[in-house]
Amino acid sequence: MTKLELLKNFTEKHVKFTEFISTLPDVQFAISRNEKWSPGQQLSHVNLCLKPILKALIAKGYLLQKFGKLTRATLDYETVISKYTAALNNGGKAPDQFVPEEVTVSDKKDLVAEMEMLLKSINDSTGHYTDEELDAMIMPHPLLGQLSISEMFHLMTYHAEHHLNQTILNLKD
């Protein structure tokens, strides 16, 4: 998959997720049911997950020096998601730094604006990478270990969709 295709899919899923959350009535935005995260917390969690990705993308030289390049073939979308869902099914959970704090309605506008900034900055930062670098350079993931940047984009594309589906399901309960 090319860089443009990766970014298009990644951005579209995050925009769809953010638009859904941002258009919820205020009473639903901060409601938590069955000890699940509220829609606002879902958005906060996705933002928290994107921040280190942006930080790593900006530091291309550091990323290459610290983690190097893959010594295996790049995994496709389906394989990455299969590995991720298996990790979740085996009890994998978000590390503490990615667990959102309590969110209130007054946080809604800032969380949406933060997502918009993250998406723009990630798209801009990725412009400095070739398709080959995205497939070869490594980013660490807390559950899956070493992923190429393109694999991380596959995962984060799915991640936004996963949290949208979780939000919809939690609102129905």
C-alpha positions as CSV (number, residue, x, y, z in Angstrom):
1,M,0.0,0.0,0.0
2,T,1.4,3.4,-0.9
3,K,1.9,6.3,1.6
4,L,-1.1,8.1,0.0
5,E,-3.4,5.1,0.4
6,L,-2.2,4.6,4.0
7,L,-2.8,8.2,4.9
8,K,-6.2,8.3,3.2
9,N,-7.5,5.3,5.1
10,F,-6.0,6.4,8.4
11,T,-7.4,9.9,8.1
12,E,-10.9,8.8,6.9
13,K,-11.3,6.4,9.8
14,H,-10.2,9.0,12.3
15,V,-12.4,11.7,10.8
16,K,-15.4,9.4,10.8
17,F,-14.8,8.4,14.5
18,T,-14.3,12.1,15.5
19,E,-17.4,13.3,13.7
20,F,-19.5,10.6,15.3
21,I,-18.3,11.6,18.8
22,S,-18.5,15.3,18.2
23,T,-22.1,15.2,17.0
24,L,-23.3,13.2,20.0
25,P,-25.6,15.1,22.4
26,D,-23.8,16.4,25.4
27,V,-25.6,14.0,27.7
28,Q,-24.2,11.0,25.7
29,F,-20.6,12.4,25.3
30,A,-19.6,11.9,28.9
31,I,-21.8,9.0,29.9
32,S,-20.1,5.7,30.9
33,R,-22.1,2.5,31.0
34,N,-21.2,-0.9,32.4
35,E,-17.8,0.4,33.5
36,K,-16.9,1.1,29.9
37,W,-15.3,4.3,28.7
38,S,-17.6,7.1,27.8
39,P,-17.5,8.4,24.1
40,G,-15.4,11.3,25.3
41,Q,-12.9,8.9,27.0
42,Q,-12.8,6.9,23.8
43,L,-11.8,10.0,21.9
44,S,-9.3,10.9,24.6
45,H,-7.8,7.4,24.4
46,V,-7.3,7.6,20.6
47,N,-5.7,11.0,20.9
48,L,-3.3,9.6,23.6
49,C,-2.4,6.8,21.3
50,L,-1.6,9.1,18.3
51,K,0.6,11.5,20.3
52,P,3.7,9.2,20.5
53,I,3.2,8.3,16.8
54,L,3.5,12.0,15.9
55,K,6.4,12.5,18.2
56,A,8.2,9.5,16.5
57,L,7.4,10.6,13.0
58,I,8.8,14.0,13.6
59,A,12.1,12.5,14.9
60,K,12.9,10.4,11.8
61,G,16.7,10.2,12.5
62,Y,16.1,9.2,16.1
63,L,13.5,6.6,15.1
64,L,15.9,5.0,12.7
65,Q,18.8,5.1,15.1
66,K,16.9,3.8,18.1
67,F,14.8,1.1,16.5
68,G,16.4,0.5,13.1
69,K,14.8,-1.3,10.2
70,L,12.7,-4.5,9.9
71,T,14.4,-7.7,9.1
72,R,11.2,-9.4,7.9
73,A,8.6,-8.8,5.2
74,T,6.1,-6.0,6.0
75,L,2.8,-7.4,7.2
76,D,-0.5,-6.5,5.4
77,Y,-3.5,-4.9,7.0
78,E,-5.3,-8.2,7.7
79,T,-2.3,-9.8,9.3
80,V,-1.6,-6.8,11.6
81,I,-5.3,-6.7,12.7
82,S,-5.3,-10.4,13.3
83,K,-2.3,-10.2,15.5
84,Y,-3.8,-7.2,17.4
85,T,-7.2,-8.8,18.0
86,A,-5.4,-12.0,19.2
87,A,-3.4,-9.9,21.6
88,L,-6.7,-8.3,22.9
89,N,-8.4,-11.6,23.2
90,N,-5.5,-12.9,25.2
91,G,-6.0,-10.2,27.8
92,G,-4.0,-7.3,26.2
93,K,-5.0,-3.9,27.5
94,A,-4.0,-0.4,27.0
95,P,-1.0,0.5,29.1
96,D,-1.6,3.1,31.8
97,Q,-0.3,6.1,29.8
98,F,-3.0,5.4,27.2
99,V,-5.9,5.1,29.7
100,P,-8.0,8.3,29.6
101,E,-8.9,10.3,32.6
102,E,-12.5,11.3,33.3
103,V,-13.9,13.5,30.5
104,T,-16.6,16.1,30.8
105,V,-18.7,17.8,28.3
106,S,-16.5,20.9,28.7
107,D,-13.6,18.8,27.2
108,K,-15.5,18.0,24.0
109,K,-14.3,20.9,21.9
110,D,-10.7,20.6,23.0
111,L,-10.6,16.9,22.3
112,V,-12.0,17.3,18.9
113,A,-9.6,20.1,18.1
114,E,-6.7,18.0,19.4
115,M,-7.7,15.2,17.1
116,E,-7.8,17.6,14.1
117,M,-4.3,18.9,15.0
118,L,-2.9,15.4,15.4
119,L,-4.3,14.3,12.1
120,K,-2.9,17.3,10.2
121,S,0.5,17.0,11.9
122,I,0.7,13.3,11.3
123,N,-0.2,13.8,7.6
124,D,2.4,16.6,7.3
125,S,5.1,14.6,9.1
126,T,4.6,11.6,7.0
127,G,5.5,13.7,3.9
128,H,9.2,13.3,4.8
129,Y,9.1,9.5,4.4
130,T,9.2,7.4,1.2
131,D,7.0,4.4,0.8
132,E,10.1,2.2,1.3
133,E,10.9,3.9,4.6
134,L,7.4,3.5,5.9
135,D,7.7,-0.3,5.1
136,A,11.2,-0.6,6.6
137,M,11.5,1.7,9.6
138,I,10.4,0.4,13.0
139,M,8.1,1.8,15.6
140,P,7.5,0.0,18.9
141,H,4.0,-1.0,19.9
142,P,3.2,-2.0,23.5
143,L,1.2,-5.1,22.6
144,L,2.7,-6.1,19.2
145,G,6.3,-5.2,19.6
146,Q,8.2,-4.0,16.6
147,L,6.0,-2.8,13.7
148,S,7.0,-0.9,10.6
149,I,5.5,2.6,10.3
150,S,3.1,1.3,7.6
151,E,2.0,-1.5,9.9
152,M,1.5,1.0,12.7
153,F,-0.7,3.0,10.3
154,H,-2.7,-0.2,9.5
155,L,-3.2,-0.7,13.2
156,M,-4.1,2.9,14.0
157,T,-6.6,2.9,11.1
158,Y,-8.3,-0.2,12.6
159,H,-7.9,1.3,16.1
160,A,-10.1,4.3,15.3
161,E,-12.8,2.0,13.7
162,H,-12.6,-0.3,16.7
163,H,-13.2,2.5,19.2
164,L,-16.1,3.9,17.0
165,N,-17.7,0.4,17.1
166,Q,-17.1,0.2,20.9
167,T,-18.7,3.6,21.4
168,I,-21.8,2.7,19.4
169,L,-22.1,-0.6,21.2
170,N,-21.7,1.0,24.6
171,L,-24.3,3.6,23.8
172,K,-26.8,0.9,23.0
173,D,-26.4,-1.0,26.3
